[in-house]
């Protein structure tokens, strides 16, 4: 056997170049992010303030609930928050659209039971159902929120 040392693998500049390239890429991405954040390019969309939204106001609804016996009812006053005042004006000034939305909400309300409406979860589910049903009636206009100003369940 010979006592000669074993040949060693020579480390070339390949790994070092990859490391430098990754560092430069990271620094470039960080710099681009900072530039975009300061210039507003990467800014998240800003929420439109409620004061810029429109509202469709309905006369109060009074309906018999789906509970048996016919002696339980719901009285609710609600408003729909829509994208802007022009959308609200369109709904309020177009009798067919306003009546269609009111009719759809009325049908939805008569499907409810008293037990489901007296819980916070039940009210939240009703709001979402009204929002979805009204949006479907508004010819593609978005309903942002449903606001209750009166909500009475009679048992």
Secondary structure as UniProt FT lines:
FT   HELIX           14..39
FT   TURN            40..42
FT   HELIX           50..52
FT   STRAND          54..57
FT   STRAND          61..64
FT   TURN            68..69
FT   STRAND          73..82
FT   HELIX           85..93
FT   HELIX           95..110
FT   HELIX           114..117
FT   HELIX           120..137
FT   TURN            138..140
FT   STRAND          143..154
//
